[in-house]
Amino acid sequence: MGNRHGEESAMPVRRLVLDVDKTVNEPDLIRLASVIEAASGVKAVNIAVTEIDIETVGTNVTVEGDDIDVEALTRAIEKTGAVVHSIDEVVSGAYILENKPRSR
């Protein structure tokens, strides 16, 4: 089983946190979640609205799975008319490792 992330030795992507904007009307959050969940390797999705203005809705999208196909996921989101602004967190490897912020 080869991965779909470019190089052959890449570890499987298990969690992504994305900053995604959509228009107020399309796609609705249920459709967006359905499209994301259907992407290869995705097992669960959480979409939280972070801001709303007259034309757009900003969302924080968290996706978890066993070996998420990041390129296919991004393409699927963009086919709905939504825009991926950034990838804000990536968890990769044999298991999901929680971020431990440094104390200063």
Stockholm file with secondary structure:
# STOCKHOLM 1.0

chainA/1-104         MGNRHGEESAMPVRRLVLDVDKTVNEPDLIRLASVIEAASGVKAVNIAVTEIDIETVGTNVTVEGDDIDVEALTRAIEKTGAVVHSIDEVVSGAYILENKPRSR
#=GR chainA/1-104 SS CCCSSSSTTCCCEEEEEEEEEEESSSSCHHHHHHHHHTSTTEEEEEEEEEEECSSEEEEEEEEEESSCCHHHHHHHHHHTTCEEEEEEEEEESSSCCCCCCCCC
#=GC SS_cons         CCCSSSSTTCCCEEEEEEEEEEESSSSCHHHHHHHHHTSTTEEEEEEEEEEECSSEEEEEEEEEESSCCHHHHHHHHHHTTCEEEEEEEEEESSSCCCCCCCCC
//
